[in-house]
């Protein structure tokens, strides 16, 4: 029996590890063809094998989100090979931790470029393809810091606020069209980024990437009248209502 996403084409950025890898596998299990985008060829191949183990197809596109031409190439590759795009997951992200007065301009710019500018470019370039689908989805992954501020994370926090604001504006523009726009703001997830910014958190207290992937899968398969604009998901050990 075909999965709920059979015949659908999905792009997942940051697909080589962590949340992006988990999302790719979750989509594959519902028979989506997943285009895996990241910088590491070796890690992408590992993720592609997991997708294939889920009995789905994987396409690897090495993508540097610091380079606009590389982002455009990702969309062109999908257009040339498949002629369609149904799901766009802007998941890739980087972090930076330092005191405000010690945060270098290049660190600030890099966070904004990868976490906010790259999703903007990818959404913009992908819109013509997404408009061809009967129902398509843009899901941007922000963070708990996209709705609040943490010390020592000014660049990361600003970038996640930026992608949240961009998503809200895009959702307004596309409201009533065939494109559904969603935002997910997770708290602490057990990925290799966490030790850089929250070394105080124990692995066993963190959410698993698969928990975020489950939310993505729900959003792209839910067919009801109700609409979810934004999802906040936190650790059970953290305070409510972040």
Secondary structure, 3 states (H helix, E strand, C coil): CCCCCCCCEEEEECCCCHHHHHHHHHHHHCCCEEEEEECCHHHHHHHHHHHHHCCCCEEEEECCCCCHHHHHHHHHHHHHHHCCCCEEEECCCCCCCCCHHHCCHHHHHHHHHHHHHHHHHHHHHHHHHHCCCCCEEEEEECCHHHCCCCCCCHHHHHHHHHHHHHHHHHHHHHCCCCEEEEEEEECCECCCCHHHHCCCCCHHHCECHHHHHHHHHHHHHCCCCCCCCEEEECCCCCCCCC
